[in-house]
Structures are given as structure tokens and as C-alpha cells.
């Protein structure tokens, strides 16, 4: 194992690397690997063009041929605002620098808006797989709502050369059922055209904050994942769980006590394993998000998230602000350190 990875994790290294998962055994999972497309995807109803597109994504960048993915997402300028996102490094107001960071950082794909990717598509769409995010929540409208608006069509994403489309559903929001209908239709059309699908499965409801914030509880995010694979997302993007017990704490919905007695513990790898289980036991890849930039601790946080995701049976990491809110050479270094976790054969599935 890389000494750098151990040093970054510090006192947490032992607990992460020596943990044995006794909740959902790894033997029950469909794990990432060089043969994942042949072993899993080729047995689905996806047409050959979708398989070709997913192959292009999985076989690009430093993680090519491993079954793992590292994606750079830069769509934060819509919801978080361009000022909040790019003021720390104004170079990224320019779409070309976003794509350059993904290329130089060895990513499998770059995910962004139709505006960003369309601005440079003829120069770069053949050099790195494009993932077009077709819906967004914009917070310039007042009062703010937890809604997603279609900013781009699936056909437009196809025309500019994307291998996949991405979308967000805010599960738990008042508009979530309408978003389910819109995204399910968009994903069906994307598959018809031969593109893969990636779903941002996020929770949004003020009521999900009680004694603690359950927007990242394993049980609720796990159910969001399960809804995401139900509408045939090929890859699920989810925040790393930070707690559990959302259902009993909020006193709504249905679950089983076995979720807490048998299928999860308080260990972060076990909590993430439950997220993977809800992605049809790994038939749809789980990629966890890197989260907001917090400064000097970003590298250690990103590496920890990657270790938890990999040991849980996940498929990779999608990290944006931690990479682009700093000079490009530092962003490249951070992306490479994340990828090193997935390239290190000594870091195994728990």
C-alpha cells in the first residue's frame, strides 16, 4: 500500500484497512472489475450502443480497464452559483479549463452542463468521454425551492457527442415525483440513442433534519439509490453516508429492524455497503461524491472517501470542488491520489 495513502489517513488507517464487513458479505455483491461489462451489463436489456458508450467511459483515463471510475463533475455554477463555485479559482469560469483538468487529471469522464461541454465539444468530445447533466436546480429564483429543471434535452447531449447523460432527483422534495417521471423518460430515451445514464440520488427536505441531519443517513440514501436503479440508472451518484436510522428518527416510511440489527453497523464501510446493496447488489455502480472543499484537509478527505467506497464494493469517486477550487496542478494531484486508491491492489473489498 502506498505510504502516502496511509499517511493521509493517519490514525484512521488501521480502522479502515483492517475492517471486516460482517453485515452483507462481499460474496453477495457484483463487484467492479475488468470484466464488469461482460459479466453484468451484457446480460441486461441495454442495446449494443449503450454498452459501447459505457465501455468508452470505463476504458478511459488512469483507471482504464479496472472497472472503477474517476469522474470530474463541474455543474455547481448553476445551483451553488458561478461566483461561489469559481471565485476561489476564476480560471474555471472558462469551460476549456474544466475539460483540461479532467484530461490532465486522468479522469474517465468529465460531467458538466450542456453549455460548458457544448462550448468546447468539437475540440474535446473525441478526447475524453462527455457526461452531460441535463437538469439542474438554480437558486437565483426567489424563494428557493428544491426542484430540478430540464436545462437540456437528451437529443442535444447526443448531438454534441456525449457518452452518457446525468440527472438529479431530489428525493423527498415536493417535486420529486414529477422529477421521477421526467428523468425516467429522459433515461429511456438516452438508452434508445445509445448513451449511458448516471443519477444524482440526493435527498432534499427540511423535515429530514431532526436530532441530526439525516440527508446522508445510510437507510434513506440507500432507498434513494434503490429508486434510482428502478428507473435504470447505469451508475448511481450518492453522498457518503455519515449516519443511520433516518426512518425511525423521522417516524415515516417503512423499513425493517433487520436493517439496523443485521445489515448495517456504525462503521463507515458497512454504511456504504448498504448503499451498494441498494444498487441491485452492485449491478449498478455506486460512485460517492467528494463533497465541498474545506481547504487543507481536502486531500485526506477525498482519499478516505475513496477507501470507504472501494472497500464497501463501490465503483469510484466523483469529485469536483475539491479539485477545481485550487490551482490546476494541485487539482490534478488530488484526482491522481483518489485514483491511486483504486489502482492499489492491496486495498481490497471488505
N, C-alpha and C positions, 0 to 999 in steps of 0.2 A: 504494500500500500504506500502511496505517495506520502512522504513525510510532511509535505505542505498541507495535505488534507487533514492529517492528524493534528498538526499544529493549529490549523484554523478552528478545529472543533474543540480543542483544549480539553477541559475536564469532561465534556460531554462525549468524547470519542468512545470511551470504554462502553458506556451505556448504549450507544448506537450500534457499534460494531459487534458487540457480543450478545446482543438481544436475540432470543429465540422466540419466534411467534408461535404461541400455543392456542391461538383462537381459531383462525381459519388457516389450515395447513397449506403450505405453498404447493403441494401436490394437487390441490383442487383448482389451482389457477392456470390460466392460459398466459404464460409468461412471454415477455418480449424476447426476441432472438432473431438471428439472421434469416430464419425460415418462417417468420411470423406471417407474412403474406400468403405463402403457400399452405402453411399449416392451418391458418384460421380464416383469412379473408377470402381465399379462393373457394371456400365452401359455402359462402354466403350468396345472396341474390345480387350482389354488386356486379355490374357489367364489366367487361374487359377494360373499357376505357377508364373506369374508376380505379381498377386495380393498377393500371399503368400509371395513373396520376399519383396514387399512394406510393407506388414503387419509386417514382421520381423523388418524392418527399423523403422517404426512408433511406434512399441511397445517395443523398447529397450531404456535403459537409464533413466535418471531422467524425461524426457518428455514423457515417455511411456503412451499411451492411451489418450494423449491430442490433437493429430492431428498436433502438432508442432514438429519441428526437430532442433537439435543442432548437427552440423557435424564438425569434426576436419579435415581440409584439409592440407596435408603436401606434396605437389608436387613441391614446389618452388625451390628445389635444381636443377631442370632441367633448367628452364628459368632464374631465378634470380641468379643461381649458388649456389652450395653447400656451398661455402665459405661465400657468402653474407647472406645466409639463416641460417647457423648453427654456424658460428663463435661466435655469441653472447651467444650460449649455445651448446658447442660441443657434449653434450650427445646425441643430436638428429641426429648426423651422424649415430647412431645405430638405425636401424628400430624398434627394440623392444621397445625402449623408446617412439617412436611415438605412437605405439599401446597402450602402457601402459597409456600414457597421455589421450588418448580418453576414455579408460575404467575407469580410476580413475576420470576423469572429467565428467563422467555420460553422455557421448555423445550417440546419436542414431547410429552413424556410424563413421568410420574412412575412409577418402579418401586419396589415395596416388598412387604411381606408382606400376606397376606390380613387379618391383624389390624389393621395400620396403615391400609390402604385401606378395609377394611370399617368401621372406626370413624368414617369421615367420608364414606362413599360417597354418601349421599343429598344431601349438601351440595355435593360437588365432582366427582362422576363425569361430570357433563354439562359441566363447565368445563375439564377437562384430561383427555386420554386416560390411563387407568389401565393399567399393566402389572403383573400380579400374579405375583410369584415364588412358585412352588408348592412348591419343595423347598429345603432348607437343610441345612447341616452345623452341628450345635450342639456346642460344646466344653465343656459342663458335665458330660457323661458322661465317666467316667474308667475306663480310659485313653482318650485321644482317638484317634479313627480318621478316616480320610479318606473319609467316607461322606456320602451325601445322603439325607435322609428326606423323604418327601412330607408337608408340613405342611398342604396344602390340595388340594382337588380342582379339576379343570378346571371342573366344573359350578358350584362355588362362585364361582370367578372370573367366570364368565359371568353369574351371578345378580347380582353387585354392579356390573356394567356395564363390565367390563374390555374393552379392545380387543385385548389380547394377553396371553399368559402367558409367563413366563420360567422357566427351569430351569437347573441346573448339572449338568454331568457332570465328575467328577474323572478325566480320562483318565490311565491308568497306575496307578491305585489298585487294590487287590484287589477292590473292589466295583464297578469301572467297567462291567463287562459287565452286571451287574444294573441299574445306573443307565441304561445304554443302552436296555434293554428298557422300563423304567418311563417314561423320558422320551419314547421313540418312541411309546409308546401314548398318553401324555398329549398330545403334539403332534398326533397323528392325530385325537384327539377334539376338541381345540381347533379344528382346521381344520373339522371337521364342524359345529361350533357357530358358525363364522364369525369366529374370533379368529386373530390373527397369533401367531407363535412366535419367541421370542428365546432363544438358547442361550449360556450362560456356558461357554465351552470351555476349562477350566483343566486344567493338569497337576498331579498330586499323587503323588509317590513319592520317598522319601528317596534312592533309587538314582539319581535324576536330578541329584543333586549330586555332582560328581566334582572335577576340577580347577577347575571353576566351576559356578555354578548354571544348569543347562540347562532349568529350568522355563519360561524365557522365550526359548528358542532358536527361531530362525525355522523350522528344519526340523521340530521336534517340535510347536510350536504350529500350524504350517501343517497338519500331518497331523490334529491335533485339530479344526481348522476343517473339514477335508475330511470327517471323520466326522460333524461337526455338520450339514453341509448334506445329508449322506446320509440323515439322518432328518428332512429337510425343515424345518430351521430357516429362517425367513424372514430373520432377522438374526443374525449371529454376534458375540458379545462376546468379545474376546480382549485379553490384555495386550500392550502394545507390545513387540516383540522387542528384546532387549538383547544377544544374541549369536547364534551359529550353530554348526553342527557337533555337535548333540546325538547324532545317530545314530552317527557314527564315534567320538566320545569315549566313549560309554557301551557301544559294541560290542554293540548289539542291534537287532533290527528290520531292515528293508530300505529302502534308498534308492538313489540313483544319484549317481556323482561329478559328473554334469552339474548337479545341484542347486547345488553349490558352485563349479563351474567356469564355468557359463553363466547360471544363473537367479538367483544372488544375488551380492552383494558385501558388504563390511563397512559400507556406508553405511546409516544407519537407514531411509531411504526405500526402498531396494532390499530390505531385510529385510522391511519391512512390505508391499511389493509382492508378495512371495512368499506372505504370509498372504492377501492379496486373491485371488491366483491360485487358492489352495486353496478359496476360497469360490465355486467354479464361475466363475472369472474375473470375479467381481463380481456375478453373478446374485443371490447372497445378499449383503446389505450387511455390510461389516465395520465394527464400531464398536469402537474401542480404549478401554480403561478408563483413568481418570485416576490411579489408584493412591492410596496412603496420603498423608495430609497430612504435610508436612515443614516447615511454618511459612512463613517469609518468602518462600521460593522457589516456593511453590505456583503462583502465577500464571504465572510464567515457564515452569515445568514443564508446566503444562496447555496453554499456548499452543504450546509446542514439540511436544507430543504431537499437538495438532490439526493443526499444519502438516505433520508427518510423515504422519499419517493421510490428510489431504486430498491431498497431493502423490503419495502412493502409490496413490490410487484408492479410498480408504475412504469410508465413508458418514457418519462422525460420531464423536462422543465421548460416553462415558457416565461422568460424573464425580460422585462422591458426597462422600467425606470431605473433599476439598479445599474443597468448597462449604459443607457443613453444620457443619463443626467450627470455625466462626467466626461473628461476628455476621451477621444476615441481609443487611444492606446490602452487606457485603463478599462474602458468598456470591453474591448477585445480580450484583455486579460481575464476579466470576470467571467465572460462567456466561456473561455477556454477552461477555466478552473471548474466550472459546472460540468462541462463535457468530460473532463478528466475523471470525474466520479463514475460516469457510465462506461468509460474506457478501461477502468481499473477492474480486472477480473477478480481481484481479492475481495472486492466489495460485492457480496452475494445477496440473493433474496433470502430474507429471514425465514 
